[in-house]
């Protein structure tokens, strides 16, 4: 009788072990890859996609023509755009976006492309989970906020109108409008283009058809250095994104003003902080603006906004639906 009891409990133990092993195997299985297609499209009026950032499998896209922010759920095979944030009264355009997973930052502007001074510009902070607007900061007069970065809890804004970078401390509300500029930056060529933090101590910034590296240490800017690039004669980055794992920068050049579709996206592969090799990834797009590098498991993508600014300003004809091109890398 006792031996039967041992056999019975032995069988129970074996079954429980099999069940545990089976459950453990199921729990460690990799999730299915996201159903990323070749594009995201929408017929929404006045969308004109300007900048894009992706966090928690959701793409957030700013709208140049009405200052809204749209979100697209990338777990869906054909994501429908949902308004994450309505436009801000008194501001015509939404430009740069950035998120740290807790907040979403949006730059809203009143840029004037007819030669007149720009209107007011503002940085707006949203709670990413709720969509609630939490704080906002007016930028200095005549500024046009292009790109924003988050570094060690502080916000850094590039001024499209004048080649300079502002620092905003959200803990105090202080705006340092002289945080960094350089005599090497030529305002007769351009204002401040795309800026991206490399998550390893420095910014890459596009200005004057060149790329620059600016170290930052505990909120203090270091010595500006020009990046040496093989394979490309000039750099004019509008949208800009960074791939930590491969030390690669992605950017797009906006071709607004030319009726032909000459929008192009590029990659720069870095061998050290100030040396890179550049190459074109795709061309023939319609006024490219914001870009975002995105990795899902082992699949790598570049999301590229076709802004169609030219149509907004009458240089060419609007082509619907609006398109965010998705390039498999």
Number of C-alpha atoms within 10 A of each C-alpha: 6 7 8 9 10 11 12 11 12 12 12 12 12 11 12 12 12 12 12 12 12 11 11 11 10 10 10 8 8 8 8 8 11 14 12 19 14 12 14 22 16 14 12 11 11 14 23 28 28 31 31 29 22 21 15 9 15 15 19 24 30 31 25 25 21 20 28 24 26 20 20 20 17 19 14 14 12 15 18 15 19 12 15 19 17 12 19 16 8 13 19 20 22 31 28 28 27 22 20 13 12 11 20 22 25 29 27 32 27 21 22 11 9 8 7 8 14 17 16 20 27 21 23 19 22 20 16 18 10 9 15 14 15 12 13 16 16 13 23 16 11 17 25 28 31 27 29 27 21 19 19 9 13 13 18 23 24 27 25 22 19 20 26 21 24 20 22 22 13 15 8 7 11 11 18 15 17 10 15 17 15 11 7 13 20 15 16 9 11 17 20 28 28 27 27 23 22 20 13 10 15 19 21 25 28 26 26 20 16 18 22 21 22 19 19 17 10 8 13 9 16 14 9 19 15 16 18 15 20 14 11 14 9 13 21 19 25 26 28 30 26 22 16 11 6 10 15 19 22 24 30 30 23 27 23 23 14 14 15 15 19 17 24 22 27 19 19 21 18 18 12 9 18 16 15 20 15 21 15 15 15 14 15 13 21 27 27 32 32 32 27 24 23 22 12 13 11 6 12 12 17 21 23 32 31 25 29 31 24 21 18 16 13 11 15 17 12 15 11 12 13 22 22 25 20 20 18 13 11
